[in-house]
Amino acid sequence: MTAFLDRLIGLAATADLGGLGYDASLPRLAARFGDPYDSGPVHRGTRWPHAFGWGDAWTVFCRCRRLRSFSLPTWHGELELPADGPGLLTYDTRVTESALVAALTAAGLAWETVTYENIPDQRTLEVAPTEDVRVAFVLADRISRDEPPLDDWLLYKVGLWGYDHPDCPEPDRTLPDDGWGAAEL
């Protein structure tokens, strides 16, 4: 098993990818990995939810500064992911469907296959590490439209999200800006 596939199986089992876990605290992640880059608000006209990133990991946080989702663009073939302390580790992300299924099976993890009529060249293996959290392994029959379909589909994208999110408390306007927009709406 490759180092990246090993990390993916850990994510499927725990909803955590080396610290980037569902409901993780933005300030704690910044203390661990260094300040994230700011990718901007997810919706026009609102500050939250807001996207930040470390390397190629694109994360979304609610105004309560809790991680609500993330995605990894594995179609690039190589990703830089945060490591403890400042710095990034590079991973080869070429994972076939057969290797992923074998690793999930060996780990005793169950998944549901999700398909969409309007996207026939893509399917998703969805794992539920907890009742309200999902990990999606999106597979494609080819990475480029210029290529013929593959016999063994490739991992195209990885995503994590949750269904439960309690109402965020109103921000405390008496606190100084934490650098991530605490003083802003």
C-alpha positions in Angstrom: 0.0 0.0 0.0 1.3 3.5 -0.9 1.7 6.1 1.8 -1.1 8.1 0.3 -3.5 5.1 0.1 -2.6 4.4 3.7 -3.6 7.9 4.7 -6.9 7.6 2.7 -7.8 4.4 4.6 -7.1 6.3 7.9 -9.4 9.1 6.7 -12.1 6.6 5.8 -11.9 5.0 9.3 -11.6 8.1 11.4 -12.8 11.2 9.4 -9.3 12.6 10.0 -6.4 13.1 7.5 -3.3 13.8 9.7 -5.1 16.4 11.7 -7.5 17.7 9.1 -10.5 16.2 10.7 -14.2 17.0 10.7 -14.9 19.6 13.4 -11.2 20.4 13.9 -10.4 23.9 15.2 -8.9 26.4 12.8 -6.7 28.0 15.5 -5.4 24.6 16.5 -4.7 23.6 12.9 -2.9 26.9 12.3 -0.8 26.3 15.4 0.1 22.8 14.2 0.6 23.4 10.4 1.2 27.2 10.3 -1.1 29.9 9.0 -3.4 28.7 6.1 -3.7 30.6 2.9 -7.0 32.4 2.5 -9.2 31.2 -0.4 -12.1 33.5 0.3 -15.7 33.1 1.2 -17.7 30.1 -0.2 -20.8 32.2 -1.0 -20.8 35.7 -2.4 -21.7 38.5 0.0 -21.0 36.5 3.2 -17.8 36.0 5.1 -18.7 32.5 6.3 -18.4 29.7 5.5 -14.9 30.5 4.4 -12.3 28.5 2.5 -8.7 28.2 3.7 -5.9 25.9 2.6 -2.7 24.2 3.5 -0.8 23.0 0.4 -3.4 21.3 -1.9 -5.9 20.6 0.9 -8.9 23.0 0.4 -10.8 23.3 3.7 -14.0 25.0 4.6 -14.7 26.5 8.1 -17.9 27.9 9.6 -17.7 31.1 11.6 -17.3 29.0 14.7 -13.8 28.2 13.2 -14.7 24.5 13.0 -13.8 22.4 9.9 -17.0 21.5 8.0 -15.5 20.0 4.9 -12.4 19.6 2.7 -11.4 18.3 -0.7 -8.3 17.0 -2.3 -7.8 17.3 -6.1 -6.1 14.0 -6.6 -6.5 14.2 -10.4 -3.2 16.2 -10.4 -1.3 13.0 -9.7 0.6 14.6 -6.9 -0.5 16.6 -3.8 1.3 18.6 -1.2 -0.4 18.0 2.2 0.4 19.7 5.5 2.9 18.2 7.9 3.4 19.0 11.5 5.2 22.3 11.8 5.6 24.5 8.8 6.1 22.5 5.6 4.4 20.2 3.3 4.8 16.5 2.3 4.4 15.5 -1.3 2.3 12.4 -2.2 1.8 10.4 -5.4 -2.0 10.4 -5.6 -2.4 7.9 -8.5 -4.7 5.3 -6.9 -6.8 2.8 -8.9 -10.3 1.7 -8.0 -9.1 -1.9 -7.5 -6.3 -0.8 -5.1 -8.8 1.5 -3.1 -11.4 -1.3 -2.9 -8.8 -3.8 -1.8 -7.5 -1.5 0.9 -11.0 -0.6 2.2 -11.9 -4.3 2.3 -8.7 -5.2 4.1 -9.5 -2.5 6.7 -13.0 -3.9 7.2 -14.6 -0.7 6.0 -18.0 -0.6 4.2 -18.9 1.8 1.5 -21.8 2.7 -0.7 -21.4 3.3 -4.4 -23.1 6.5 -5.6 -23.6 7.2 -9.3 -25.4 9.9 -11.2 -27.2 9.5 -14.5 -25.8 12.8 -15.9 -22.2 11.8 -15.1 -21.8 8.3 -16.5 -18.0 8.4 -16.5 -17.8 9.0 -12.7 -18.8 7.2 -9.5 -18.2 7.7 -5.8 -17.4 5.3 -3.1 -18.9 6.9 0.0 -17.7 5.8 3.5 -19.4 6.8 6.8 -16.7 6.9 9.5 -19.4 8.2 11.9 -23.2 8.5 11.7 -23.1 12.2 10.5 -19.8 12.3 8.6 -19.0 11.1 5.1 -15.8 10.6 3.1 -16.2 10.5 -0.7 -13.7 8.8 -3.0 -14.7 10.1 -6.5 -13.5 7.9 -9.3 -13.3 8.7 -13.0 -12.9 6.5 -16.0 -10.1 8.8 -17.3 -8.3 11.9 -16.1 -8.4 13.7 -19.5 -11.1 13.8 -22.1 -8.3 13.2 -24.7 -7.7 9.8 -23.3 -9.7 6.6 -23.8 -11.6 5.1 -20.8 -9.6 3.1 -18.4 -10.3 -0.5 -17.4 -9.3 0.3 -13.7 -10.8 3.7 -12.9 -8.6 6.3 -11.1 -9.2 8.4 -7.9 -10.2 11.8 -9.1 -11.0 13.7 -5.9 -11.4 13.0 -2.2 -13.9 14.9 0.0 -15.0 15.0 3.6 -18.2 16.6 5.0 -20.7 16.3 7.7 -24.5 16.4 8.0 -24.6 17.7 11.6 -23.7 21.2 12.5 -25.2 22.9 15.5 -26.0 26.6 15.2 -22.9 28.7 15.6 -22.8 31.0 18.5 -22.8 34.7 17.6 -19.2 36.0 17.4 -18.0 37.8 20.5 -17.4 41.4 19.2 -15.4 42.3 22.2 -12.6 39.9 21.2 -9.7 41.1 19.0 -9.6 39.9 15.4 -8.0 36.4 15.4 -6.6 37.0 11.9 -9.4 34.9 10.3 -12.1 37.5 10.4 -13.5 37.2 14.0 -14.2 40.9 14.0 -16.1 40.7 10.7 -19.5 39.3 9.9 
